[in-house]
Amino acid sequence: MRIALVLTGIAFLSLYPLTVLWPSGWAWHSGPQSLYLEMIFGVYATLGIFLMMASRNPLAHKSLIWFTIWSSAVHAAIMGAQAVAIPMHISHLWGDVPALLIIAAALAFLMPRSARPTAQVRVA
């Protein structure tokens, strides 16, 4: 789990170079200054740093890890549907969409069973 969190953090911090190297597979909006892309860089860089910090004690940060798992899966599902619906974005099905699904699956698989979410809801 610790290695996966560090690698995920590095991947999230690497979004900018990926959009430069393969814009059609990683950047949804490109051009001289994409405000959307700058926002995504900021959000994912922050998440990447926090995941690397969480790698020191993953069980103490299971909420952050589960947020990463579910938000990555939802983000990938939305992007996948958009890539299919808008043909000019189809290359995302071979870029950021599978990358997010792999991250979500790997982190979920590596999460210790004792840290898996339960269906219990407590009402005060």
C-alpha positions in Angstrom: 0.0 0.0 0.0 2.8 2.4 0.9 4.5 2.0 -2.4 1.2 2.4 -4.3 0.4 5.6 -2.5 3.8 7.1 -3.3 3.5 6.0 -7.0 0.0 7.5 -7.1 1.2 10.7 -5.6 4.0 10.9 -8.2 1.5 10.1 -11.0 -0.8 12.9 -9.8 2.2 15.3 -9.7 3.2 14.2 -13.2 0.0 15.4 -14.9 1.6 18.5 -16.4 4.4 16.6 -18.2 1.9 14.0 -19.4 -0.3 16.8 -20.9 2.7 18.2 -22.7 3.9 14.8 -24.0 0.5 13.4 -25.1 -2.1 16.2 -25.0 -4.8 14.2 -26.8 -4.7 11.5 -24.1 -4.4 13.7 -21.0 -5.5 17.3 -21.7 -9.2 18.0 -22.2 -8.7 21.6 -22.9 -5.4 22.8 -24.4 -4.1 26.0 -25.9 -1.9 28.8 -24.7 -3.6 29.0 -21.3 -6.2 26.5 -20.2 -7.7 27.7 -17.0 -9.5 24.3 -16.6 -6.2 22.4 -16.9 -4.4 24.7 -14.4 -7.2 24.0 -11.9 -6.9 20.2 -12.4 -3.1 20.4 -11.9 -3.6 22.2 -8.6 -6.2 19.8 -7.3 -4.3 16.6 -8.3 -0.9 18.0 -7.2 -2.4 18.7 -3.8 -4.0 15.2 -3.6 -0.7 13.7 -4.8 1.3 15.4 -2.0 -1.3 14.3 0.6 -1.2 10.7 -0.7 2.5 10.6 -0.4 2.2 11.9 3.2 -0.4 9.2 3.9 2.0 6.5 2.7 3.8 6.8 6.1 0.7 5.4 7.9 -2.0 4.4 5.4 -4.6 3.1 8.0 -4.5 6.5 9.7 -5.5 8.1 6.4 -8.1 5.6 5.1 -10.7 8.3 4.4 -8.3 10.1 2.1 -7.4 6.8 0.4 -11.1 5.8 -0.1 -11.8 9.3 -1.4 -9.0 8.8 -4.0 -10.4 5.4 -5.0 -14.0 6.6 -5.4 -13.3 10.0 -6.9 -10.9 8.4 -9.4 -13.5 5.8 -10.4 -16.2 8.4 -10.8 -13.9 10.8 -12.7 -12.9 8.0 -15.1 -16.5 7.0 -15.6 -17.6 10.5 -16.5 -14.6 11.1 -18.7 -15.1 7.7 -20.4 -18.7 8.5 -21.2 -17.7 12.0 -22.5 -14.9 10.4 -24.7 -17.4 8.0 -26.3 -20.0 10.8 -26.8 -17.5 13.3 -28.2 -15.3 11.6 -30.8 -12.6 14.2 -30.7 -11.8 13.0 -27.1 -11.7 9.3 -27.9 -8.0 9.0 -27.2 -8.7 9.6 -23.5 -9.9 6.0 -23.5 -6.3 5.1 -23.8 -4.8 7.8 -21.6 -6.3 9.3 -18.4 -9.4 7.1 -18.2 -7.6 3.8 -17.8 -5.0 5.4 -15.6 -7.6 6.5 -13.1 -9.3 3.1 -13.2 -6.0 1.4 -12.6 -5.2 3.7 -9.6 -8.7 3.1 -8.1 -8.5 -0.7 -8.6 -4.9 -0.9 -7.2 -5.6 1.1 -4.1 -8.9 -0.7 -3.4 -7.2 -4.1 -3.8 -4.3 -3.1 -1.6 -6.4 -1.6 1.1 -6.4 -3.9 4.1 -9.7 -5.7 4.7 -10.1 -4.1 8.1 -10.0 -0.7 6.5 -12.8 -1.4 4.0 -15.9 0.7 4.3 -18.9 -0.7 6.0 -22.6 -0.1 5.3 -23.3 1.0 8.8 -24.6 4.5 9.2 -24.8 6.1 12.7 -27.3 8.8 13.4 -26.7 10.9 16.5 
